[in-house]
Amino acid sequence: IYQSCKGPVVGGWYKVLDQLIPGTTKVDALKKMLLDQGGFAPCFLGCFLPLIGTLNGLSAQDNWAKLRRDYPDALITNYYLWPAVQLANFYLVPLHYRLAVVQCVAVIWNSYLSWKAHQR
């Protein structure tokens, strides 16, 4: 389910970023990365973890406890990987190829998120 919602959501987000910050300079790429990692990534991750918990049958109370336990580690791990990827992506890659670049890196990221979401 993560992959099926990620493509349209992230693809749409990249279009919004290009409208908010048109341009391809290093400064533009840095601004896009900061918006992506400061706003989009925490929100998306905060929606993903409870969604998986719900789909796995966790009660609301257990899901909330799991989110409080797992979210900080997942967000910190996100910041080890994605800022560098996104900075390069926004600076070097044309808009119509950005989602493909992200999906290649996401193979590793999704493996981590799957592991994190299924820890007890």
N, C-alpha and C positions, 0 to 999 in steps of 0.2 A: 504494500500500500504506500510506503514511503516514496518509492520511485515513481509511482503513478501520479502522486500529487506534486512531487517535487518539480517535474519538468515544466508543467504549465505555470506553476507559482513562481519558480525561479526565472523562467523565460520572461514572464510578465514583469517581474521585478527589474530585470536588466533593462527592459524598455523604459520603465519609469526612471531608473537611474540615468539613462542617456537623455531623457527629457529634462530631468532636474539639473544635470551637470553635463551639458553638451561639450564635446571636445575630447581630445585624445592625448593631451600633454601629460607629463609626469604628475603635475599638480592635480589635474583632473582625475587621473587614475587614483591618486592618493585620496582625494575627496570621496570618490565612489567607494573605495575600499573601506574608508572610515564609516560612511553611511551604512554600507552593507554589514560590516562587522559590529558596528555600534547599535544598529537598529534592527535590521532584518534577522541576522543570525540568532540573537537572543530570543526574539519572538518566535521564530520558526522552531527553534529547539524546545522552547517552552510549550509549544503546541504539540510537537511530535511525541515527546516522552509520555504525556498523559493519554494521548490517542492510543499509543501502543499498549499502555497499561489497561485502558478500557477494553481494547480488543482482546487482551489476554485475560479478561474477566476479573480484574482487580476491583475491589469495592472502592468507592469514592475516598474513603479514609485511607486505605492502603495505597491508592494511587497518589494521593497528596503526599503521604509519607515518602513514597518512592521518588516522587518529583523533588521534594526537599533534599533528599539524600543524594540523588544522581545528577541533578541539574548543575550544581557548581563544578563538579569534575568534568562533566561533558562540555560545559562552556569553556573552561580553561583549556581542555584538550582541543576544542575548536580553534582557540586562539594560537595554539602551536602550529596548526596546519594552514588554516584558511586565509589569514591576512597576506601571507607571501604568495599563495596561489592566486588570490583575487587581485593583488597589485599587479602581478604579471599579466593576468587575464585582462584586466581593464586597460592596461597600457599597450600590450602587444597583440591582442587578439581582436579581430573585428567582431561587432555585435552578433552577427549571425553564426559565429563559431563558438561563442563564449559558453553556451550551455553544453556543447560537446566536450569542451575542455573540463568543465566542472564535473560532468558525468564520469569522465575518466578518473579523476581524483576521488570522486565520490565512491568508487568501488571500495577503496580503503576506508573512507569515512563511514560508509554505510555498514561495513563489517564491524567497526568499532561501536557504532550506535546500536546495532543489533545485539552485540554482546552486552553492552551497558543496559539496554532495555530489558534484557532477559535475565539479568542477575537478580538473585533473591536477596 
